[in-house]
């Protein structure tokens, strides 16, 4: 009897045809993977999310601290791009580098500008454009060893951080400015802005070869605008301490490159005078953005002090242009002798500020 091993009986499937069908199914599956899966990845939004994350990682040489950006700008999707100083022509910041984080969903954006200390005007202009153009209140220090301040309102926020570079020659510093349109009036938002600013500055220092001694990882819980209330004469703390008129100040910090005290009018019409302290490198830029002259014959008074490494500090008191009260010359707020009152307020403010910053040889008006 002959062997039947390997013989195909009538009705059995042809192995060759089975192999061909299997190959066809495999090819079809591969085509599906090559064509359909990327389409699903793209149209599901996963591609946009990946691309947005890549843009945030690449902009400003990877300097942007993005962990709190979505909460800061109030959106779930953000993109970033490198830009030029001409993209933000209002001020002169961003001469070293600039990048912009933005949202198509609500139009909010965050502008990140980098400058060497030879160009302090730009960063100060970004900071002061809002806080002196509208009543944001005094700048607040970021704290914990960081040389930076924050300001904000319901529709705008700004922060400036100074990073000293020990390997770039004498007095070389990197200035990092964050400015944009988003809600920045609350304590939570100001604190997020401060956190984003200092850690972006820390990364930018590494990216641009600036060897520096940064502050600690955390930042101050920065007070919101609603909690910054006028304090009674003689009992104020912080930057308005010792002032004999009502004022709105902030926490006193010897690392803050800018300090403010907003003197309140006795007629109840809000801020009437602003006192500010400017430390390196902003001592060279204070004159451009500090005070917008008010009405009447009110004079602005200045003081100066000598600080470490041959730097100087500038102190100033002047009327605020947004004041619209009846006390044109300050005689009501300063109880009759406005000139003497302003000079005395500046003396108290400058003396305490200079001591915090280790500055001496204070010259008063």
Buried (B, 14 or more C-beta within 10 A) or exposed (E): EEEEEEEEEEEEEEEEEEEEEEEEEEEEEEEEEEEEEEEEEEEEEEBEEEEBBEBBEBBBBEBBBBEBBEEBBEBEEBBBBBBEBEEBEEBBBBBBBBBBBBBEEEEBBBBBBBBBBBBBBBBBBBBBBBBBEEBBBBBBBBBBBBBBBBBBBBBBBBBBBBBBBEEBEEBBBBBBBBBBBBBBBBBBBBBBBBBBBBBBBBBBBBBBEBEBEBBEEBBBEBBBBEEBEBBEBEEBEBBBBBBBBBBBBBBBBBBBBBBBBBBBBBEEBBBBBBBBBBBBBBBBBBEEBBBBEBEEEBBBBBBBBBBEEEBBBBBBBBBBEBBEBEBBBBBBBBBEEBBEBBBBBBBBBBBBBBEBBEBEEBEBB
